[in-house]
Amino acid sequence: MNDTKITMKSLARQKADVRAKIARQHSELSQTYWDTLAPFYRLGNSPFSVLKRFSVGVALFEGAVTSLRMIRKVRSLFRK
């Protein structure tokens, strides 16, 4: 067993040490997060980002498919 006495001062010191350790870990994690995502974040701010190009491409494709369907429906109406 541990024979050291636990006092309020020792508890306060331990609490402060643990909070400082958690703050250091939090800052390290947030720095690692931003270092990892920095290239994608910079791409997201530009007007020609990869994700924006992809979404524009998908929208154009969906528009083309929808227009072809409409043309086919109109043709089928005039054929009957």
N, C-alpha and C positions, 0 to 999 in steps of 0.2 A: 504494500500500500504506500501511497504517497503521503509523507508527513508534513508537507508544506501547507501553510495556512492560506486559505483563500480570503482575500480582503476585497473591499470595494475598489480600492486603488488598483489592485492587480487585475480585477475584472474589467475596469475601465480601460486600463492599458492594453489588455488583450483585445478588447472590443475595438479600440482605435487601430491596433495593428491589423486586425482582420479586415476592417473597413478600408485601410490603406492598401492592403493586398488585393482586395476586390476591385478597388478603383484602378490599380495598376493593370490588373487582368482585363478590366473593361476597356481601358484605353488601348491596350495591345490588341484586343479583339477587334475593336472598331477600326484601328489603323490597318490591320490585316484585311478586313472587309473592304475598306476603301481602296487599298492597294490592289486587291483582286479585281474589283469591279471598275477601276478607273478607265481601262480602255473602252469598255462597253458604255460607260457613262459619257465619255467624250463623243462616242459615235452617236449616242442618243440625242445629243444637243445639236448636231449638225442637221441641216435640212435634208441631206441625202443619206441618212443613216440606213443601215442594213434592214432594220425592222420596218422603217417607213417604206422603203422600196418594196419589201415583201408584201406589206399590207396593200400598197397601191397596185401591185401586180395581181394579187388575189381579187381585189375589187374590179379591176379591168376584166379579168377572166370571168368572174361572175356576171358582169354586165354583158359580155359577149354571149355567154351561154343563155342568159335570159332573153336577149334580143333574138337569138336564133329560135328559141322556143316560141316567142311571139310571132315571128315570121311564119313558122310552120302552122301555127293556129290560124292565122289570117289566110294562108293558102288553102288550108283544109276547109275554111268557111266558103271560099269562092269555088271550090271544086264540086261541092254538093249541089 
